[in-house]
Amino acid sequence: MPNLKSRPAFLDTEKGREIRHKLQLMTDDNSYNTASSYSANGLLYPDNLMPFVDKHMGYLVDHPLLDPDKYLANVRLATRIR
């Protein structure tokens, strides 16, 4: 089990930056449903809306055993507007 110090480090890795960039590209593309979702954390998100990219990057940080590429592929499938 990874320790808490190594978990946020994913955001600073090359893979983390690549996944963030791909999620941002999805947000800019109208063929994906990338609406913000509700967040109870009013301090971090004053309007109580968590951006799509933050939501999925947070999930990857919280679940370090996931393969980021496979996760991104599943997110693409789930959010694609048909």
C-alpha positions as CSV (number, residue, x, y, z in Angstrom):
1,M,0.0,0.0,0.0
2,P,1.5,3.4,-1.0
3,N,2.1,5.9,1.7
4,L,0.3,9.3,1.7
5,K,3.4,11.2,0.7
6,S,3.7,9.3,-2.7
7,R,0.1,9.6,-3.7
8,P,-0.1,13.3,-4.6
9,A,3.2,12.9,-6.4
10,F,1.2,11.5,-9.4
11,L,0.1,15.0,-10.2
12,D,3.8,16.0,-10.7
13,T,4.8,13.1,-12.9
14,E,5.0,13.1,-16.7
15,K,2.1,10.7,-16.8
16,G,0.0,12.9,-14.5
17,R,0.6,15.9,-16.7
18,E,-0.3,13.9,-19.8
19,I,-3.5,12.6,-18.3
20,R,-4.5,16.1,-17.1
21,H,-3.8,17.4,-20.6
22,K,-6.0,14.7,-22.2
23,L,-8.8,15.4,-19.7
24,Q,-8.6,19.1,-20.6
25,L,-8.8,18.2,-24.3
26,M,-12.0,16.2,-23.5
27,T,-13.4,19.2,-21.7
28,D,-12.8,21.4,-24.8
29,D,-14.4,18.9,-27.1
30,N,-18.2,19.1,-27.4
31,S,-18.6,15.4,-28.1
32,Y,-18.0,14.6,-24.4
33,N,-20.2,15.4,-21.4
34,T,-17.8,17.1,-19.1
35,A,-20.1,19.1,-16.9
36,S,-18.9,20.1,-13.5
37,S,-20.3,18.0,-10.6
38,Y,-21.4,19.0,-7.1
39,S,-18.8,19.3,-4.3
40,A,-19.7,19.9,-0.7
41,N,-16.2,21.5,-0.2
42,G,-17.2,25.1,-0.3
43,L,-13.7,26.2,0.7
44,L,-12.0,24.6,-2.3
45,Y,-14.9,25.2,-4.7
46,P,-16.8,28.3,-3.6
47,D,-19.6,27.7,-6.2
48,N,-19.8,24.0,-5.1
49,L,-18.9,22.9,-8.6
50,M,-15.9,20.6,-9.0
51,P,-14.4,20.8,-12.5
52,F,-14.4,17.6,-14.6
53,V,-10.6,17.5,-14.7
54,D,-10.2,18.0,-10.9
55,K,-12.7,15.2,-10.3
56,H,-10.9,12.6,-12.4
57,M,-7.4,13.7,-11.3
58,G,-8.5,13.4,-7.7
59,Y,-9.9,9.9,-8.4
60,L,-6.6,8.8,-9.9
61,V,-4.7,10.2,-6.9
62,D,-7.0,8.4,-4.5
63,H,-6.6,5.1,-6.3
64,P,-2.9,4.8,-7.2
65,L,-3.2,1.1,-8.3
66,L,-5.4,2.1,-11.3
67,D,-3.8,2.2,-14.7
68,P,-4.3,5.9,-15.8
69,D,-4.6,5.0,-19.5
70,K,-7.3,2.4,-18.9
71,Y,-9.1,4.7,-16.6
72,L,-9.0,7.5,-19.2
73,A,-10.3,5.1,-21.9
74,N,-13.3,4.2,-19.6
75,V,-14.0,7.8,-18.9
76,R,-14.0,8.5,-22.6
77,L,-16.5,5.7,-23.2
78,A,-18.7,6.8,-20.3
79,T,-18.8,10.5,-21.2
80,R,-19.1,10.3,-25.0
81,I,-22.2,11.9,-26.3
82,R,-23.9,9.7,-28.9
